[in-house]
Amino acid sequence: MVRVLRSPLDSLSCALLPASCVLCGFPLPRLSSAPICDACWTEFPVESRPVCARCGDAMSAAAAPGSQPLCRACRMAPPAFVRAVSYGVYQGRMREAIHALKYDRLHPAARVLGRRLAEAIAQLAGEAPSDMLVIPVPLHRSKRTQRGFNQSRLLAAEALSFLRKSHPLWRLTLAPSTLMRLRPTESQAGLTPRQRRLNVRGAFSVSDRARVKDQHVLLIDDILTTGATARAAAQVLMRAGAASVWVATLARAQRAWGFGRGPAFADEGNEWLADTARNEQDFDRESSSLRRQPSF
């Protein structure tokens, strides 16, 4: 049970200007820029099951002592990123808070959510390089204009403000314009794993290769589901010369079946492998086309 200490000013303010939590609907005990009660902030679900050491997806069983558990997809088609971490599971209050930020434009929530993201990033301290370029997953300009902001950039900026205090020796530099989304993509929500991969295929490009070359990159997004977006973005960054790519998200959407469980997903690893090969072929064709273009 969460106990909230109320000052006389809080009591008077709430009596004169009553407000309710946007998540649970209960009256707020005190004024807050983000109208979410303390109890809801404590109800973010965390993953208790064993997870893949590479992408963070839930596993059916823990790995043998001394070994790292890897899901079927990461075993058969390793992603271009080294490791993906998240704060909690994309369910319940976590999901509702992210929706409040993204779709209801509850910008003040970004500060508290950014602190949670900072805790996720801190899992990489001591393992990831001490000097990293922080790149939020971009929105296409049409989506950014429609929404008015990029939630990944907002969360990244808030997370870095906390990490500068908690990890002052960790040099994390925000580079929000380095990665571009070349075309508007459909929302990934509701798409199958294969549809998600096709949706983001060829969607990203690096605007400043000189800045990325030989740099270690921390890729930031709000949610990681199948990993299609993170894989596609990481592959483009590595192609641009990045030394390594790491991924941190606020939430991980865990699928109860996991990779390789059940007949519907038995070939998930094979599909990742095939898509990776197709992406390589697309990149080679694009590079060849660019080399053939006349220079002026």
C-alpha positions in Angstrom: 0.0 0.0 0.0 1.3 3.4 -0.9 1.0 6.1 1.7 1.0 9.7 0.5 1.9 12.6 2.8 -0.4 15.6 2.0 0.5 19.1 2.9 -2.2 21.6 3.9 -1.6 23.3 0.6 -2.2 20.1 -1.3 -5.4 19.5 0.6 -6.7 23.0 -0.1 -5.7 22.9 -3.8 -7.3 19.5 -4.4 -10.5 20.7 -2.7 -10.7 23.8 -4.8 -9.4 22.2 -8.0 -10.3 18.5 -7.8 -8.6 16.2 -10.4 -8.5 12.5 -11.1 -5.7 10.1 -12.1 -5.9 9.6 -15.9 -5.1 5.9 -15.4 -7.2 4.7 -12.5 -9.7 7.5 -12.2 -9.3 8.0 -8.4 -8.9 11.5 -7.0 -5.4 12.8 -6.9 -4.1 13.4 -3.4 -2.1 16.5 -4.5 -1.4 18.7 -7.4 0.8 17.3 -10.1 1.9 18.3 -13.5 1.4 14.7 -14.6 -2.1 13.7 -13.4 -1.1 10.1 -12.5 -1.4 9.0 -8.9 1.6 7.5 -6.9 -0.1 4.1 -6.7 -0.3 3.8 -10.5 3.3 4.7 -10.9 4.2 1.7 -8.6 2.0 -0.7 -10.6 4.2 -1.0 -13.7 4.7 -4.7 -14.4 8.2 -6.2 -14.5 9.4 -9.4 -16.2 9.8 -12.3 -13.8 10.5 -15.0 -16.4 13.9 -15.8 -17.9 14.6 -13.6 -21.0 16.8 -13.8 -24.1 20.2 -12.4 -23.3 20.2 -10.6 -26.7 16.7 -9.2 -27.4 15.1 -9.5 -24.0 12.1 -11.6 -25.1 10.6 -14.1 -22.6 12.0 -17.6 -22.6 10.2 -20.9 -21.6 13.0 -22.0 -19.4 16.2 -20.6 -17.8 19.5 -21.3 -19.5 22.0 -23.8 -18.1 24.4 -22.4 -15.5 27.3 -20.5 -17.2 25.5 -20.1 -20.5 23.5 -17.2 -22.0 19.9 -17.9 -22.9 19.1 -17.0 -26.5 15.7 -17.2 -28.2 15.3 -19.1 -31.5 15.4 -15.9 -33.6 18.6 -14.6 -32.0 20.2 -18.0 -32.4 19.4 -18.4 -36.1 19.6 -14.8 -37.2 21.5 -12.7 -34.6 20.4 -9.0 -34.7 22.8 -6.3 -35.5 22.5 -4.9 -32.0 24.5 -6.3 -29.0 21.8 -6.3 -26.4 18.3 -4.9 -25.8 17.1 -3.9 -22.3 13.9 -2.5 -21.0 12.4 -1.2 -17.7 9.2 -3.3 -17.7 6.5 -5.2 -19.5 4.1 -3.5 -22.0 1.0 -4.3 -20.0 -1.4 -2.7 -17.5 -0.4 0.6 -16.1 2.8 0.7 -18.2 0.8 0.5 -21.4 -1.7 3.0 -20.2 1.0 5.5 -19.2 2.8 5.2 -22.6 -0.6 5.7 -24.4 -1.3 8.8 -22.3 2.1 10.2 -23.4 1.8 9.3 -27.1 -1.8 9.7 -27.9 -3.2 12.0 -25.2 -0.1 14.2 -25.4 0.5 14.1 -21.7 4.0 15.5 -22.0 4.7 15.9 -18.2 4.5 12.1 -17.9 7.7 11.9 -20.0 9.8 13.0 -17.0 8.7 10.1 -14.8 8.8 7.7 -17.7 12.2 9.0 -18.6 13.5 8.1 -15.1 12.2 4.6 -15.7 14.0 4.5 -19.0 17.2 5.7 -17.3 16.9 2.7 -14.9 16.7 0.4 -18.0 19.7 2.0 -19.6 21.7 1.7 -16.3 21.5 -2.1 -16.7 24.1 -1.6 -19.4 26.5 0.3 -17.2 29.9 -1.5 -17.0 29.0 -3.6 -20.0 28.4 -1.1 -22.7 31.1 1.4 -23.8 31.7 4.5 -21.7 31.3 6.8 -24.6 28.1 6.4 -26.7 25.9 8.3 -29.2 22.3 8.2 -28.1 19.9 8.0 -31.1 16.1 7.9 -30.6 14.1 5.9 -33.2 12.7 8.6 -35.5 9.2 9.3 -36.7 8.5 10.1 -40.3 8.0 13.9 -40.7 4.3 13.4 -41.5 3.8 11.5 -38.3 5.9 13.9 -36.3 3.8 16.8 -37.7 0.6 15.1 -36.8 1.6 14.1 -33.3 3.6 17.2 -32.6 6.6 15.4 -31.0 8.6 12.2 -31.1 8.0 10.3 -27.9 11.3 8.4 -28.2 13.3 11.7 -28.4 11.4 13.1 -25.4 12.0 10.0 -23.3 15.7 9.9 -24.3 16.3 13.5 -23.3 14.6 12.9 -19.9 16.6 9.7 -19.3 19.9 11.4 -20.1 19.2 14.2 -17.6 18.9 11.5 -14.8 21.9 9.5 -16.0 24.2 12.5 -16.0 23.6 12.6 -12.2 23.6 8.9 -11.5 26.4 8.0 -13.9 28.5 11.2 -14.4 31.4 9.3 -15.9 29.2 7.7 -18.6 29.5 10.0 -21.7 26.1 9.8 -23.4 25.6 12.3 -26.2 22.1 12.8 -27.7 22.1 12.8 -31.5 18.3 13.0 -32.4 18.7 13.9 -36.1 21.3 11.2 -37.0 18.8 8.5 -38.0 16.0 9.3 -40.4 12.8 7.5 -41.3 12.6 7.7 -45.1 8.9 6.8 -45.6 5.8 6.8 -43.5 5.2 3.3 -42.1 2.0 1.8 -40.7 1.6 1.5 -37.0 3.2 -1.8 -35.9 0.3 -2.5 -33.5 -1.8 -5.4 -34.8 0.7 -6.6 -37.4 2.1 -10.1 -37.5 5.8 -10.5 -36.9 6.4 -10.9 -40.7 4.2 -7.8 -41.5 6.2 -5.8 -38.9 9.5 -6.8 -40.6 8.2 -5.8 -44.1 6.7 -2.6 -42.7 10.1 -1.3 -41.6 12.2 -2.8 -44.3 14.2 0.0 -46.0 12.5 2.6 -43.8 15.7 4.0 -42.2 18.7 5.9 -43.3 21.7 7.7 -41.6 21.8 11.4 -42.3 25.4 11.9 -41.0 27.6 8.9 -41.6 30.7 10.8 -40.4 29.2 11.2 -37.0 28.2 7.6 -36.7 31.4 6.1 -38.1 33.4 4.2 -35.4 30.9 5.3 -32.7 29.1 3.1 -30.2 25.4 3.8 -30.5 22.6 3.5 -27.9 19.3 3.2 -29.8 16.2 4.4 -27.8 12.5 3.6 -28.4 9.4 3.5 -26.2 8.4 -0.1 -26.9 10.1 -3.2 -28.3 7.8 -6.0 -29.5 9.2 -8.4 -32.1 12.4 -6.4 -32.5 11.7 -5.6 -36.1 12.2 -1.8 -35.8 15.3 -2.2 -33.6 16.8 -4.8 -36.0 16.2 -2.6 -39.0 17.6 0.5 -37.4 20.6 -1.2 -35.9 21.4 -2.8 -39.3 21.4 0.6 -41.0 23.6 2.1 -38.3 26.1 -0.7 -38.5 26.2 -0.4 -42.3 27.0 3.3 -41.8 30.1 2.4 -39.8 28.9 2.3 -36.2 31.2 0.3 -33.9 28.3 -1.3 -32.1 24.6 -0.7 -31.4 22.8 -1.3 -28.1 19.1 -0.9 -27.5 17.1 0.4 -24.6 13.3 0.8 -24.4 10.9 1.8 -21.7 8.8 -1.3 -22.2 9.1 -4.8 -23.7 6.0 -6.4 -25.2 6.4 -10.0 -24.1 4.6 -12.7 -26.1 3.4 -15.6 -24.0 4.5 -18.2 -26.5 8.0 -16.8 -27.2 10.1 -17.7 -30.2 10.0 -21.3 -31.3 7.0 -22.3 -29.2 3.9 -23.5 -30.9 3.4 -24.5 -34.6 2.4 -21.0 -35.7 5.9 -19.6 -34.8 8.1 -22.7 -35.2 9.7 -21.1 -38.3 10.2 -17.6 -36.7 14.0 -18.0 -36.7 14.0 -19.2 -40.3 12.0 -16.2 -41.3 14.4 -13.8 -39.6 17.2 -15.5 -41.4 15.5 -15.1 -44.8 14.6 -11.5 -44.1 18.2 -10.7 -43.1 19.5 -12.2 -46.4 16.9 -10.1 -48.4 18.0 -7.0 -46.5 21.6 -7.7 -47.4 20.7 -8.1 -51.1 18.7 -4.9 -51.1 21.6 -3.0 -49.6 24.1 -4.4 -52.2 21.7 -3.4 -55.0 21.3 0.1 -53.6 25.1 0.5 -53.2 25.7 -0.7 -56.7 23.1 1.7 -58.0 24.8 4.6 -56.2 28.2 3.7 -57.6 26.9 3.8 -61.1 25.4 7.2 -60.8 27.5 9.9 -62.5 29.2 12.4 -60.3 29.2 16.2 -61.1 
